[in-house]
Structure formats: C-alpha cells, structure tokens
Amino acid sequence: MLARVRKLTKAKHLPERQLHAAATIAPGGRGRFHLRLVVRVGGLVGVRAIDGRSCEDLAGATAVVLALLLSSAEPLRGDDFQASGQAGPDQLFDGSSAGGSTGGDEQTRTLEPARPGDSAEPEPEPTPLNSEEAPAPRRWRGALQLPIVSVGIGPLPGPSFSFSLAGGILLQRWSFFGEAGVWLKQELKATDDPDSGADVHRIEAAVRSCRAIVFGHFEVAPCVRLALQHMWARGTGAHIAAQTAQATWLAVGLGVQARYQFSHWLRVFSGVDAHLETARPRLSIDGVGSLGQLWPAAFTISVGSEWIL
C-alpha cells in the first residue's frame, strides 16, 4: 500500500502529516468484498465504505484516497474524499479533479468532527500511514480438490473409473497441484479361453500446473500434467495359478479445466486430459495366451469441487 501511495503522489518519502488510516475488509455478497476505511486528520474523521470484486481493486481505490488526502492542502475537505472500488492502482488524480469519483460501485461517506462516544460501532485502532512495519499482502492461497471423479478411455481396453484428491497452491492466476487417485478394478478375459483372465488394478500420482483465463466468476485453464502410473494384475480361472505381475511407467499429458467460483472459498470444475504413455505393458497368461496390450494414449474426463483455504 505504501508503494502504491508513493507512486500516486510521486514522492519518494511520505510527508510527515498527522494523518492516520485504518481499514477492515470483509466478504460481501456474490463473491465481492467490502472495505471500511477510517481516516483521521486532526479533529476530523472520514469514513468510507468501498465495494470491489477483489482485494486488488480495494487496494487501488484506497491508495487513490490516501494519495489525494496527502496531496491536499486541506485534508478531509468534503470534496476531496472520493473513491471507488473500481479504481486501479495506476489511476492518477490531480488537485483540480480531486472532487471527482473514479466511477463504479455506489459509495457512502460521513464527515464530521470527532467526538468521544459518538460512533455506534467501535472504530479500528488507527495505524500511521508511513509505518514501515505493515505486513505484505498474501499473494498465494492453499486449495484442496475433493472429491474428484473421473472416467477414462485407455490405456486399458474399455472405460475405467477413478476417485482421487489433490492439494496445492493458487498463485495469482497460476495453480500447482499434487494429485493421487485409485482406479476401480477391471477384469480382462483371455482371447482364446474366456474362462481365464486377470483382475487389473491401477493407481497413480501426478503433478499438474494450470494458467487461468478469467471471465468474471468463470475460468478456463489450460494445464500440463505428469503422472506416475502403477499397475498390477492377478490371474483368475479354474486352472490358473493366482500370481501377480506389476509394471510402473510415466504418462505425460495436456488438458484444460473449466471452473466456476461460487464464493471466495468454493468453486467447481470439470476437465479433459489427454496422456501419452511412455510404456505399453502386455498382459498374458502362460499356457493360455494374450489378454491384450495397453494403449499408447489415454483420455480422461473429470469433475470435482475445489475448497480454497
């Protein structure tokens, strides 16, 4: 915030004016945020309510308000205290237009001499504007995707189903997740002996990175994915020794996710992935014959919910 104000006032050091500002931010309706800004200059108190779609919007609007007050010869003169939740951090105002609004959401304002016990609700503790100890804004958030349900075609013959979960971080428009999933058992039959076959199990661990393209509450995110696949098969049949064979390989994929954000802590998503398999194990039973060979590619459709921490 201090850097924004310095940029707007074009001052390397903030003036030693007795101006104090304190703000509280709370979630609003429909994924919006509400900021209450209290500014004290001498015996005057100004209170402003600002609504915005993100903390970035609120920070930009607040920086504009504070820069105007610091640049004004008469702080908290009613016409100077104008702001909007739609204002950005790079939007500049000169002294002649200080009374104008930056446009956007409807605002509320009160301006009156400070009197003890005058306010119905307690005021937040004022913080000096030029304090260098203010914590840096949090630029990342944690996220948990649970549950995730998927249906896939390949690398095994026929459709398969899985349940999985993922955890990771959201960094502005980037997301990075680690995933773990279990595929339901599939039964394969021998080509030459339908009474013989194998039960095939598969699990996977993967990492995924996506870059979101935002359209309001809706996002489209192209992704890259690297998965470690582990499979084991056990023979079945009246005259088959129940032995287990295993195989592990990597799969490299590209995909896209569509997400809709219901609130600042919950959104749902659906995605499509295509993978290239780096190995193609062949399944067979000694004395019976082949059960088939894994496909060189696989396609998966997934749906799930994402909980933002």
N, C-alpha and C positions, 0 to 999 in steps of 0.2 A: 504494500500500500504506500509506504514512504517513497519507494522508487517511482510509482505512478504519479504521486503528487509533485515530486521534484521535476518530472518530465513535463507535466502540465504547466507548472509555474516557471519552468526553465531556470530553476535555481539549484545550484549545487548543494547549498546548505539551506535548511528551512529557517525562516525568520523566527526570532525569539519572541513571538507574540503569545500572550496568555490565552491561548485557545486550546480547549480540551474537547476531545471527541470520543464517544463510546458507541459501539454498535452491537446489536444482538440479531442473530439470524435464526429463523425457524422455518420448518417446512410449511408451505401453503397448499392450496388445493390444486389438483390436476398436475402434479409434478413441478409446481412452481415454488419459489422461495420468497419469504417476507423478511425485510430488513428494517429495523427501527434504529435510527441514528439520532443521538442526542449530542448537540454541540453547545458548549458553554463559552461565552466570551464576556468577561467582566460580570455584570449583574444581569445578563440576558441568557436565556436558554432557548434554543431552537430544537424542535422535534420534527423529524421527517420519517414517514413510512414509505418504503420503496419496495415494489414487487418486481421480480425478474424471473427468467426461465433458468438461470444458473447463477452460481456464486461469482462467476466471471463477470456477468452483467452487473450484479450488485456492486462488485468491487470497482468496476469502471465508473458507475454512477456516483458512488461515494467519493472516489478520488476527484471527480469533477466538482462536487460540492465543496470539498475541503480546499481545493486549489482556488476556487472563486473567493472563499472567505479569507484565505491568506493574502490574496492579491487585492482585496477590497480595502479602501480607506476607512470604511465604516462597516465592520463585520456585523452580521446578523441584522443589517437593514433589510426589511421585509422583502424588497425586490430582488435581493441578491441570493436568497435561499431557495433556489430552484434546482430540481434534479429529476432524473427519470431512470427507471430500472432498465431502459433500453439503451442508455448511453454507454459508449465504449471507452476504453482507457485512453485512446488516442484522440478523442474528440476534444477540441480546444475552444475556449470562450475568451473573449477579451472583455475589458471593463465595460465597454459600451453596450454589450449584449448580455451582461450578467443577469439581467432580469428575465431572460428568455428561458423556456423549457426545452429540454433536449428531445421531447416527444415520447410517446409510448403510453405506458400504463398511467391511469389516473392516480394522483398523489394526494396526500393530506399533509397539512402544515399547521403548527401552532408556534406563536412567537410572543413571549410575554416576559416581564421581569421575574426573576427567580424569587420565590417566597417560600420559606420553610413550611413543610406540611401541605404544600399547595397541590401536589400531584396525588391522584387516586392510587397510582401504582408506583412501586419503588423504582427509582432511577438506577441504572447500572453505574458501577464505580467509574468515574471519568478517567481516561488514560491520556497522558500527554502525547500530542501528535508526533513530536520529534523524539520519542523514545526509540532507541535502537534495539530494545530487547523484545520486541513483538515477535512471536513465533511465525515462521514461514508457513504459508498456506500448504495444506496437504494436497499433493499432486497425484497421488495414487490411492486406490481403494482395493480391498480384498473382495473376492467373489467366490461363491460356491454354486456349482451347477449340479442339481439333484432334484428329482431323478432324470436320467437321460434314457430314453427308449429308442432302439434302432432296429431297422430291418435292412438286411444286406443280401446282395446277389454276388456270389463269389467270396473267396476263392474256392470254396467247396461247392459242389453241384447243388442246385436248389436254393431256396431262400433260407435265411437264418435270422435269428432274433437275439438281441443282447440287451442287458441292463448295465448302466455304467454311471459313474460320477466323475466330477472334475473340480479342481480347485486352482486358483491362480490370482493374478492381479490385473487391474484395469489402470492403464497409464494414459490419461487423456483419451485419444481415440484408438490406442493400441490395447490389445488384450493378450495375455500369455497364460496358458493353462496346462496343467498336467492332468492326464486322464487315465482311468483304469476301468476295464469292462470285462464282463463274463458273457460268453455266447452260449445259448442253450445247446444241449446235446443234439447231434444229428446222427441218424442211422443210415449207413451205406450198405448196399447189398452187392454181392459178387455177381458179375455179369453171367458166368457160367453155372452158378449154383445159388439160386435165390434164397435157399435156406441158410446160407452162410453170409456173414457180413462183419461189420465193425461199428462200435459206438465211438463217435469222434467228438472230442471236447476241445474248446479253444478259449484262450484268454488273451488279453492284450493290454499293453501300457503304452501311452502315447503322449507327445507334447504337441501343442497347437498354438500358433500365433495368427492373429487376425488384425486387420486395419478397417475400422468402421467408417462408413459414409453415412452421415446423419441427415435425416429428413424429419425434424421435429421429434416426436416420440418413436419414430420408426427408423431402423438402421439396416443397412446392407453391408456385410463384412466379408470380403474375400479372405481366405485362410490358406496357410500351408500346414501340413501335418506329417509327423514322422512317428510310426507305430512299430513297436516290437511285438510280433505275433508268436505265441507258443501254442502248439497243438499236440495232443496225444490221442492215440486210437487203440482200442482193445477189441480183439477178435471175438465174435459171437457165432454160435451154431452148435449143433449136436455133436459134431466130430471135430471141433476146432479148439485148440489149446488157447486158453484165455491169456494171451501175452500182450504186453503194452509196448508200443513204439512211440517215440517222441521226435519233434522237429521244432526248431526256432529260427525265425528269419525276420528281416526288416521289410516294411512296406512304406513307400513314400507317396504322399497324396496332396492333392489340391481340392479346395472346396469353397463353399460360400454359405453364410448363415444370414437369415432374416430374423431380426429381433424387434420386439415391441415392448416399450417400457411403460408399465402401469403406474409405477411410483419410483421414487429415488432409491428404493431398496429391492424392487422386484421387477423382473421382466421375463418374458417367454421367448423362445427361439425355435427355429426349425432350420435344419441344414442338410446339404447334399455334399458328399465326398466321393472322390474317385481315387483309387490307390493302384500303384504298380507294385507287384510282389517281386522281391529280389530272389525268391526261391520258389520252386514248384515241386514239392514232395509228391511222390507217387505212393498210393495206398494199394497194398496187395497182401494176399494170404498164401503162404507156401502150400502147394498142393491143390489150391482152389483156383487162384488166378487174380486178376486185377480188380480192384474196387473203383479205380479212377485216379485221375491226377488233378492237382489243384490248378485253378485257372491263373493266367498271368496277371489278371486285374480284378478288382472288386469295386462295387458301388454300394454306398450306404446312404440311407435317409434317416435322419434323427430328429426327435422333438424333445424339448425339456424346459425346465424353469431355471432361472439364474437368480440367486439371492446375493445382493450387494451389501457388503459389510461396512 
